[in-house]
Amino acid sequence: MSPVNSPMRVQATDADSQPERTPQLEALYRNFEQQLLIPLWTEIGELMPPHPASTALPHLWRWKNLLPAAEQAGELVPVGRGGERRAIALANPGLGGQPFATPTLWAAIQYLNPMEDAPVHRHTQNAFRFVVEGEGVWTVVNGDPVAMRRGDFLPQAGWHWHGHHNRSASAMAWIDGLDIPFQHYTDAAFFEFGPDEVDTRQAPERSRSERLWAHPGLRPLTRLGPTPATPLLAYRWEHTDHALSEQLALEAGGDPVTVEPGHAAVRYTNPTTGGDVLPTLRTEFHRLAPHTATAAHREVGSSVFQVFDGTGQVSVGEARWTVERGDLFVVPSWQPLTVETESGLDLFRFSDAPIFERLHLDRSHQEGIHA
């Protein structure tokens, strides 16, 4: 059935506004079809809705199911040229089988066996790794080896050489996040192979990037100026944990709360600009104290959350789940999100917010507060 003649297309608009389907109009529509033309009056309800209506759906992936699947892949699927990574993407059920978590975000569990290399390559897609459990893998970015441990956030800008090596006797899994769907739809992606082996012979406790950039509030003046992506390759859990704990401790001591009681949050930032770590991805960590509930919040753009620790109840649109450590869930654009917990809950979050802010399309709403 042609796009212009599809009854579903017409039904998406106000039927009273449609012209009578006369033989002359049918002939006009056939003429449009032959010339690859589509009239706006049959499409406007779909193209210009009163609010964002994402095709992506709220969805939850259970860590207790993801990890065994990754372990089985570790037994059956080799890592090397061709496949490059043993990464298993989250496929949103509303996106027609595409390996995308949302229309702009890609998320996957990656798994590396003991003494195994994920070979070096580079791509224009911006990427990061977040470790929910385990250690022993090193990622090497432009020759700088960086240790990966539980709670660490490891960003990696597009077009940087990178590979991974597991130096331990145990397998390890972590979460990858990239802007693959965004670059795929905009026809902007490039990819290039590097060496097959990952060199971790010189693997110091602190990477070069940390020695230069991991000093809170201080930046080296002997280096280049602002960069579009962060030069810091590891944001360590001990710093994230301490920052969140201090926010809640100050609140408990009577310090005024400006957002929500019992809700501490931090954003990972680029030390050269103070902005987001990557041009297309925003990353944050949220901690809810016991007996805390958030207000319903909507925003333009989508996000993916992973539970780092604790348990709680999450509502996204009409969906509601009880979540626990490792679980991942998707919040599509303009779907209301609420989170509550009795025991306390730690959440890692990444989103496409920088894209919409640069295009001046960002908008949010939280219980009477508009932005």
Backbone hydrogen bonds in HBPLUS format (Angstrom, degrees):
<---DONOR---> <-ACCEPTOR-->    atom                        ^
c    i                          cat <-CA-CA->   ^        H-A-AA   ^      H-
h    n   atom  resd res      DA  || num        DHA   H-A  angle D-A-AA Bond
n    s   type  num  typ     dist DA aas  dist angle  dist       angle   num
A0006-SER N   A0003-PRO O   3.42 MM   3  5.32 156.0  2.49  97.9 104.7     1
A0009-ARG N   A0006-SER O   3.08 MM   3  5.36 127.7  2.37 103.6 116.1     2
A0010-VAL N   A0006-SER O   3.41 MM   4  6.85 158.3  2.46 150.7 155.0     3
A0011-GLN N   A0007-PRO O   2.89 MM   4  6.09 159.4  1.93 153.8 160.2     4
A0012-ALA N   A0008-MET O   3.14 MM   4  6.27 128.5  2.42 137.0 148.3     5
A0012-ALA N   A0009-ARG O   3.17 MM   3  5.32 140.0  2.34  97.9 109.0     6
A0013-THR N   A0010-VAL O   3.08 MM   3  5.65 166.0  2.10 117.0 121.5     7
A0017-SER N   A0014-ASP O   2.95 MM   3  5.51 149.3  2.05 114.3 123.4     8
A0018-GLN N   A0015-ALA O   3.19 MM   3  5.41 162.0  2.22 108.2 113.8     9
A0022-THR N   A0020-GLU O   2.86 MM   2  5.74 126.0  2.16 113.0  96.7    10
A0025-LEU N   A0022-THR O   3.06 MM   3  5.12 115.2  2.49  97.1 112.5    11
A0026-GLU N   A0022-THR O   2.92 MM   4  6.24 161.4  1.95 157.8 163.3    12
A0027-ALA N   A0023-PRO O   2.98 MM   4  6.19 151.2  2.07 142.8 150.3    13
A0028-LEU N   A0024-GLN O   2.97 MM   4  6.28 148.8  2.07 141.5 150.4    14
A0029-TYR N   A0025-LEU O   2.86 MM   4  6.19 157.7  1.91 153.4 159.0    15
A0030-ARG N   A0026-GLU O   2.97 MM   4  6.25 151.6  2.05 144.6 152.2    16
A0031-ASN N   A0027-ALA O   2.98 MM   4  6.22 149.7  2.08 143.2 151.5    17
A0032-PHE N   A0028-LEU O   2.88 MM   4  6.25 155.0  1.95 149.9 156.9    18
A0033-GLU N   A0029-TYR O   2.90 MM   4  6.16 158.5  1.95 147.2 152.9    19
A0034-GLN N   A0030-ARG O   3.01 MM   4  6.26 158.7  2.06 147.1 151.8    20
A0035-GLN N   A0031-ASN O   3.16 MM   4  6.40 143.5  2.30 143.9 153.3    21
A0035-GLN N   A0032-PHE O   3.10 MM   3  5.22 125.8  2.41  97.4 111.5    22
A0037-LEU N   A0032-PHE O   2.79 MM   5  4.68 157.8  1.83 136.9 140.8    23
A0036-LEU N   A0033-GLU O   3.11 MM   3  4.98 163.3  2.14 104.5 108.3    24
A0042-THR N   A0039-PRO O   3.33 MM   3  5.98 159.4  2.37 114.5 119.5    25
A0043-GLU N   A0040-LEU O   2.81 MM   3  5.08 155.1  1.87 114.3 122.9    26
A0044-ILE N   A0040-LEU O   2.94 MM   4  5.64 134.7  2.14 172.0 173.9    27
A0046-GLU N   A0043-GLU O   2.88 MM   3  5.56 137.8  2.06 121.6 132.5    28
A0047-LEU N   A0043-GLU O   2.98 MM   4  6.10 162.4  2.01 154.7 160.3    29
A0048-MET N   A0044-ILE O   2.83 MM   4  5.46 154.3  1.89 143.1 148.3    30
A0330-VAL N   A0059-HIS O   2.98 MM 271  5.49 149.5  2.07 151.7 161.2    31
A0061-TRP N   A0328-LEU O   2.73 MM 267  5.18 167.6  1.75 160.7 164.6    32
A0328-LEU N   A0061-TRP O   2.94 MM 267  5.18 165.0  1.97 154.5 158.8    33
A0065-ASN N   A0062-ARG O   3.03 MM   3  5.38 150.1  2.12 106.3 115.4    34
A0066-LEU N   A0062-ARG O   2.94 MM   4  6.24 155.3  2.00 149.3 157.4    35
A0067-LEU N   A0063-TRP O   2.98 MM   4  5.88 177.0  1.99 153.5 154.1    36
A0069-ALA N   A0065-ASN O   3.42 MM   4  6.50 156.9  2.48 141.1 147.5    37
A0070-ALA N   A0066-LEU O   2.94 MM   4  6.23 152.6  2.01 152.9 161.2    38
A0071-GLU N   A0067-LEU O   2.88 MM   4  6.14 155.3  1.94 153.3 160.7    39
A0072-GLN N   A0068-PRO O   2.97 MM   4  6.19 153.8  2.04 145.9 152.2    40
A0073-ALA N   A0069-ALA O   3.00 MM   4  6.26 152.4  2.08 141.8 149.7    41
A0074-GLY N   A0070-ALA O   2.88 MM   4  6.18 142.0  2.03 142.1 153.0    42
A0075-GLU N   A0072-GLN O   3.07 MM   3  5.19 134.9  2.28  98.4 110.5    43
A0076-LEU N   A0072-GLN O   3.15 MM   4  6.43 140.4  2.32 143.4 154.4    44
A0076-LEU N   A0073-ALA O   3.17 MM   3  5.08 125.6  2.48  92.8 106.7    45
A0077-VAL N   A0073-ALA O   2.74 MM   4  5.30 162.0  1.77 153.6 155.3    46
A0084-GLU N   A0080-GLY O   2.75 MM   4  5.06 150.8  1.83 173.6 167.9    47
A0085-ARG N   A0083-GLY O   2.69 MM   2  5.66 145.5  1.81 107.2  96.7    48
A0111-TYR N   A0086-ARG O   3.08 MM  25  5.76 153.8  2.15 151.0 158.0    49
A0088-ILE N   A0109-ILE O   2.90 MM  21  5.35 162.5  1.93 144.1 148.6    50
A0109-ILE N   A0088-ILE O   3.09 MM  21  5.35 151.3  2.17 140.0 139.3    51
A0090-LEU N   A0107-ALA O   2.84 MM  17  5.75 160.5  1.88 161.9 159.7    52
A0092-ASN N   A0100-PHE O   2.85 MM   8  6.07 173.2  1.86 150.5 149.5    53
A0095-LEU N   A0092-ASN O   3.13 MM   3  5.65 172.4  2.14 123.8 125.5    54
A0098-GLN N   A0095-LEU O   3.27 MM   3  5.79 166.2  2.29 118.4 122.5    55
A0101-ALA N   A0105-LEU O   3.06 MM   4  5.73 135.0  2.27 142.4 154.0    56
A0102-THR N   A0105-LEU O   3.25 MM   3  5.07 160.9  2.28 141.7 139.7    57
A0106-TRP N   A0178-LEU O   2.96 MM  72  5.11 159.6  2.00 154.9 152.0    58
A0178-LEU N   A0106-TRP O   2.99 MM  72  5.11 156.8  2.04 140.4 145.4    59
A0108-ALA N   A0176-ASP O   3.05 MM  68  5.21 149.0  2.15 142.5 146.8    60
A0176-ASP N   A0108-ALA O   2.83 MM  68  5.21 162.4  1.86 150.4 156.5    61
A0110-GLN N   A0174-TRP O   2.85 MM  64  5.49 162.5  1.88 154.5 160.5    62
A0174-TRP N   A0110-GLN O   3.02 MM  64  5.49 146.7  2.14 145.5 155.3    63
A0112-LEU N   A0172-MET O   2.95 MM  60  5.52 161.4  1.99 158.5 164.6    64
A0172-MET N   A0112-LEU O   3.02 MM  60  5.52 153.4  2.09 147.2 155.6    65
A0116-GLU N   A0113-ASN O   3.27 MM   3  5.45 137.8  2.46 139.8 132.1    66
A0115-MET N   A0166-ASN O   2.83 MM  51  4.89 122.3  2.16 127.1 139.9    67
A0166-ASN N   A0116-GLU O   3.03 MM  50  5.46 161.3  2.07 151.9 157.8    68
A0118-ALA N   A0164-HIS O   2.81 MM  46  4.98 164.7  1.83 145.7 148.9    69
A0164-HIS N   A0118-ALA O   3.05 MM  46  4.98 156.9  2.11 137.1 144.3    70
A0120-VAL N   A0195-PRO O   2.95 MM  75  5.30 139.9  2.11 163.4 175.7    71
A0194-GLY N   A0120-VAL O   2.84 MM  74  4.77 139.9  2.01 141.8 130.0    72
A0121-HIS N   A0162-HIS O   3.10 MM  41  5.74 152.1  2.18 141.8 144.8    73
A0162-HIS N   A0121-HIS O   2.99 MM  41  5.74 147.6  2.10 147.6 156.5    74
A0122-ARG N   A0192-GLU O   2.96 MM  70  5.44 154.4  2.02 158.1 163.3    75
A0192-GLU N   A0122-ARG O   2.91 MM  70  5.44 151.5  1.99 162.6 161.1    76
A0159-TRP N   A0123-HIS O   2.47 MM  36  4.78 163.2  1.50 142.5 138.8    77
A0124-THR N   A0190-PHE O   3.07 MM  66  5.46 153.3  2.14 144.1 146.0    78
A0127-ALA N   A0156-GLN O   2.95 MM  29  5.15 160.6  1.99 151.3 155.3    79
A0156-GLN N   A0127-ALA O   2.74 MM  29  5.15 144.4  1.87 161.1 148.9    80
A0128-PHE N   A0177-GLY O   2.94 MM  49  5.37 128.7  2.21 148.5 159.4    81
A0177-GLY N   A0128-PHE O   3.11 MM  49  5.37 156.9  2.16 140.2 143.1    82
A0129-ARG N   A0154-LEU O   2.86 MM  25  5.04 145.0  1.99 127.4 138.7    83
A0154-LEU N   A0129-ARG O   2.82 MM  25  5.04 169.0  1.83 160.9 162.2    84
A0130-PHE N   A0175-ILE O   2.89 MM  45  5.24 154.1  1.95 148.6 156.5    85
A0175-ILE N   A0130-PHE O   2.97 MM  45  5.24 176.7  1.97 157.9 157.6    86
A0131-VAL N   A0152-ASP O   3.22 MM  21  5.68 161.6  2.26 157.4 163.0    87
A0151-GLY N   A0131-VAL O   2.70 MM  20  5.34 169.1  1.71 151.1 151.4    88
A0167-ARG N   A0136-GLY O   3.05 MM  31  5.70 153.3  2.12 155.1 149.8    89
A0148-MET N   A0137-VAL O   3.03 MM  11  5.67 141.3  2.18 172.7 168.8    90
A0138-TRP N   A0165-HIS O   2.81 MM  27  5.34 162.2  1.84 151.2 156.1    91
A0165-HIS N   A0138-TRP O   2.85 MM  27  5.34 156.3  1.91 153.7 161.8    92
A0139-THR N   A0146-VAL O   2.95 MM   7  5.28 158.0  2.00 156.6 153.9    93
A0146-VAL N   A0139-THR O   2.74 MM   7  5.28 151.4  1.82 149.9 159.8    94
A0140-VAL N   A0163-GLY O   2.84 MM  23  5.47 167.5  1.85 162.2 166.0    95
A0163-GLY N   A0140-VAL O   3.17 MM  23  5.47 142.1  2.32 135.3 146.4    96
A0141-VAL N   A0144-ASP O   3.09 MM   3  5.14 155.9  2.15 134.0 128.6    97
A0144-ASP N   A0141-VAL O   2.95 MM   3  5.14 163.1  1.98 111.8 117.5    98
A0142-ASN N   A0161-TRP O   2.79 MM  19  4.98 152.5  1.86 134.9 144.1    99
A0152-ASP N   A0149-ARG O   2.95 MM   3  5.61 162.0  1.98 145.0 147.4   100
A0153-PHE N   A0235-TYR O   3.05 MM  82  5.11 167.6  2.07 144.2 148.0   101
A0235-TYR N   A0153-PHE O   2.80 MM  82  5.11 163.7  1.83 158.3 163.4   102
A0183-GLN N   A0179-ASP O   3.12 MM   4  6.44 167.8  2.14 162.6 165.9   103
A0184-HIS N   A0180-ILE O   2.79 MM   4  5.87 149.7  1.88 155.3 165.3   104
A0185-TYR N   A0181-PRO O   2.93 MM   4  6.08 166.6  1.95 153.9 155.6   105
A0186-THR N   A0182-PHE O   3.13 MM   4  6.26 142.6  2.28 141.0 151.1   106
A0188-ALA N   A0183-GLN O   3.05 MM   5  5.10 173.7  2.05 150.7 152.7   107
A0187-ASP N   A0184-HIS O   3.29 MM   3  5.27 163.2  2.32 102.8 107.4   108
A0211-ARG N   A0207-SER O   3.02 MM   4  6.35 156.9  2.07 151.6 158.1   109
A0212-LEU N   A0208-ARG O   3.12 MM   4  6.39 143.5  2.26 147.4 156.4   110
A0213-TRP N   A0209-SER O   2.85 MM   4  5.86 163.9  1.88 150.3 155.5   111
A0214-ALA N   A0210-GLU O   2.99 MM   4  4.65 156.9  2.04 126.0 128.8   112
A0218-LEU N   A0215-HIS O   2.93 MM   3  5.51 160.4  1.97 147.8 147.7   113
A0230-THR N   A0277-VAL O   2.84 MM  47  4.95 160.6  1.87 147.9 148.2   114
A0239-HIS N   A0236-ARG O   3.14 MM   3  5.73 134.0  2.36 112.1 122.3   115
A0240-THR N   A0236-ARG O   3.31 MM   4  6.68 160.9  2.35 148.6 154.1   116
A0241-ASP N   A0237-TRP O   2.79 MM   4  5.86 179.3  1.79 168.3 168.5   117
A0242-HIS N   A0238-GLU O   3.13 MM   4  6.05 155.5  2.20 131.6 138.6   118
A0243-ALA N   A0239-HIS O   3.03 MM   4  6.16 162.0  2.06 147.8 152.4   119
A0244-LEU N   A0240-THR O   3.09 MM   4  6.34 162.9  2.12 155.2 159.1   120
A0245-SER N   A0241-ASP O   2.96 MM   4  6.11 163.7  1.99 150.9 156.0   121
A0246-GLU N   A0242-HIS O   2.95 MM   4  6.09 156.2  2.01 149.7 155.8   122
A0247-GLN N   A0243-ALA O   3.17 MM   4  6.43 151.3  2.26 142.1 149.1   123
A0248-LEU N   A0244-LEU O   3.21 MM   4  6.56 164.9  2.24 154.5 156.7   124
A0249-ALA N   A0245-SER O   2.89 MM   4  6.07 150.5  1.98 146.0 155.4   125
A0250-LEU N   A0246-GLU O   2.92 MM   4  6.05 158.7  1.96 149.5 153.8   126
A0251-GLU N   A0247-GLN O   3.12 MM   4  6.38 157.0  2.17 144.8 151.1   127
A0252-ALA N   A0248-LEU O   2.93 MM   4  6.16 158.4  1.98 146.1 151.9   128
A0253-GLY N   A0249-ALA O   3.00 MM   4  6.22 134.4  2.22 138.0 150.3   129
A0253-GLY N   A0250-LEU O   3.10 MM   3  4.98 127.2  2.39  91.4 105.7   130
A0255-ASP N   A0250-LEU O   2.90 MM   5  5.30 159.1  1.94 152.3 145.6   131
A0254-GLY N   A0251-GLU O   3.03 MM   3  5.26 163.5  2.06 111.0 114.5   132
A0263-HIS N   A0260-GLU O   3.25 MM   3  5.57 153.6  2.33 137.2 133.9   133
A0289-ALA N   A0262-GLY O   2.81 MM  27  4.99 166.2  1.83 150.4 155.2   134
A0264-ALA N   A0287-ARG O   2.85 MM  23  5.10 164.2  1.88 161.2 160.4   135
A0287-ARG N   A0264-ALA O   2.76 MM  23  5.10 168.4  1.78 154.4 154.7   136
A0266-VAL N   A0285-PHE O   2.94 MM  19  5.43 154.2  2.01 153.2 161.6   137
A0285-PHE N   A0266-VAL O   2.94 MM  19  5.43 155.7  2.00 150.0 154.4   138
A0268-TYR N   A0283-THR O   3.07 MM  15  5.80 161.3  2.11 144.0 150.0   139
A0270-ASN N   A0275-GLY O   2.85 MM   5  5.48 159.3  1.90 145.5 152.1   140
A0273-THR N   A0270-ASN O   3.15 MM   3  5.62 151.4  2.24 113.7 121.4   141
A0274-GLY N   A0270-ASN O   2.69 MM   4  5.20 162.5  1.72 167.1 169.5   142
A0282-ARG N   A0351-SER O   2.92 MM  69  5.16 163.0  1.95 138.9 143.6   143
A0351-SER N   A0282-ARG O   2.85 MM  69  5.16 150.0  1.94 144.4 153.1   144
A0284-GLU N   A0349-ARG O   2.86 MM  65  5.17 161.2  1.90 152.2 155.9   145
A0349-ARG N   A0284-GLU O   2.94 MM  65  5.17 168.0  1.96 146.4 144.7   146
A0286-HIS N   A0347-LEU O   2.74 MM  61  5.05 168.7  1.76 156.6 160.6   147
A0347-LEU N   A0286-HIS O   2.76 MM  61  5.05 165.4  1.78 155.9 158.8   148
A0288-LEU N   A0345-LEU O   2.79 MM  57  5.12 169.3  1.80 157.9 161.5   149
A0345-LEU N   A0288-LEU O   3.01 MM  57  5.12 156.5  2.06 142.0 147.1   150
A0291-HIS N   A0341-THR O   2.92 MM  50  5.61 117.7  2.32 119.3 136.5   151
A0292-THR N   A0341-THR O   3.08 MM  49  5.62 138.9  2.26 151.0 161.2   152
A0341-THR N   A0292-THR O   2.90 MM  49  5.62 152.5  1.97 160.5 169.4   153
A0294-THR N   A0339-VAL O   2.79 MM  45  5.43 158.7  1.83 160.3 167.8   154
A0297-HIS N   A0337-LEU O   3.03 MM  40  5.21 147.2  2.14 130.5 140.3   155
A0337-LEU N   A0297-HIS O   2.89 MM  40  5.21 150.5  1.98 134.3 143.1   156
A0298-ARG N   A0365-HIS O   2.89 MM  67  5.21 160.6  1.92 152.9 159.2   157
A0365-HIS N   A0298-ARG O   2.93 MM  67  5.21 154.2  1.99 142.9 143.6   158
A0334-TRP N   A0299-GLU O   2.89 MM  35  4.93 161.9  1.92 147.4 142.0   159
A0300-VAL N   A0363-ARG O   2.86 MM  63  5.44 154.0  1.93 159.4 164.6   160
A0352-ASP N   A0302-SER O   3.34 MM  50  6.16 148.0  2.45 164.5 168.6   161
A0303-SER N   A0331-VAL O   3.08 MM  28  5.27 151.2  2.17 138.5 147.3   162
A0331-VAL N   A0303-SER O   2.90 MM  28  5.27 168.9  1.91 155.8 156.1   163
A0304-VAL N   A0350-PHE O   2.88 MM  46  5.52 158.3  1.93 161.7 169.1   164
A0350-PHE N   A0304-VAL O   2.96 MM  46  5.52 158.5  2.01 157.1 164.2   165
A0305-PHE N   A0329-PHE O   2.92 MM  24  5.42 166.8  1.94 161.3 165.8   166
A0329-PHE N   A0305-PHE O   3.02 MM  24  5.42 151.1  2.11 140.6 148.9   167
A0306-GLN N   A0348-PHE O   2.82 MM  42  5.19 155.1  1.88 147.3 153.4   168
A0348-PHE N   A0306-GLN O   2.86 MM  42  5.19 169.3  1.88 161.4 160.7   169
A0307-VAL N   A0327-ASP O   2.87 MM  20  5.42 160.6  1.91 157.2 163.6   170
A0326-GLY N   A0307-VAL O   2.68 MM  19  5.03 164.3  1.70 142.2 143.7   171
A0308-PHE N   A0346-ASP O   2.89 MM  38  5.28 155.4  1.95 132.6 139.0   172
A0346-ASP N   A0309-ASP O   2.89 MM  37  5.08 171.1  1.89 149.3 148.1   173
A0312-GLY N   A0323-VAL O   3.18 MM  11  5.51 149.0  2.28 142.1 146.0   174
A0323-VAL N   A0312-GLY O   2.84 MM  11  5.51 158.4  1.89 150.4 157.8   175
A0313-GLN N   A0340-GLU O   2.78 MM  27  5.33 163.6  1.81 157.7 163.4   176
A0340-GLU N   A0313-GLN O   2.96 MM  27  5.33 152.9  2.04 151.2 158.7   177
A0314-VAL N   A0321-TRP O   2.83 MM   7  5.36 161.6  1.86 157.0 163.3   178
A0321-TRP N   A0314-VAL O   2.85 MM   7  5.36 158.1  1.90 154.3 161.6   179
A0315-SER N   A0338-THR O   2.93 MM  23  5.24 165.8  1.95 154.0 156.1   180
A0338-THR N   A0315-SER O   3.00 MM  23  5.24 153.4  2.08 145.9 152.0   181
A0316-VAL N   A0319-ALA O   2.93 MM   3  5.24 150.0  2.02 136.6 146.4   182
A0319-ALA N   A0316-VAL O   2.97 MM   3  5.24 149.1  2.07 139.7 134.5   183
A0317-GLY N   A0336-PRO O   2.96 MM  19  5.28 158.4  2.01 147.1 152.9   184
A0327-ASP N   A0324-GLU O   3.08 MM   3  5.90 162.8  2.11 145.8 151.3   185
A0335-GLN N   A0332-PRO O   3.26 MM   3  5.74 157.6  2.31 135.6 132.0   186
A0355-ILE N   A0352-ASP O   3.05 MM   3  5.82 138.5  2.23 125.5 134.5   187
A0357-GLU N   A0353-ALA O   2.98 MM   4  6.18 156.6  2.03 160.1 167.6   188
A0358-ARG N   A0354-PRO O   3.06 MM   4  6.12 159.4  2.10 144.0 148.6   189
A0359-LEU N   A0355-ILE O   3.19 MM   4  6.43 140.2  2.36 139.2 149.9   190
A0361-LEU N   A0356-PHE O   2.80 MM   5  4.94 165.2  1.83 155.6 155.3   191
A0360-HIS N   A0357-GLU O   3.10 MM   3  4.88 157.2  2.15  99.1 105.9   192
A0371-ALA N   A0364-SER O   3.07 MM   7  5.19 160.2  2.11 144.2 140.1   193
A0366-GLN N   A0369-ILE O   2.80 MM   3  4.98 164.0  1.82 150.7 156.0   194
A0369-ILE N   A0366-GLN O   2.78 MM   3  4.98 154.6  1.85 115.2 123.7   195
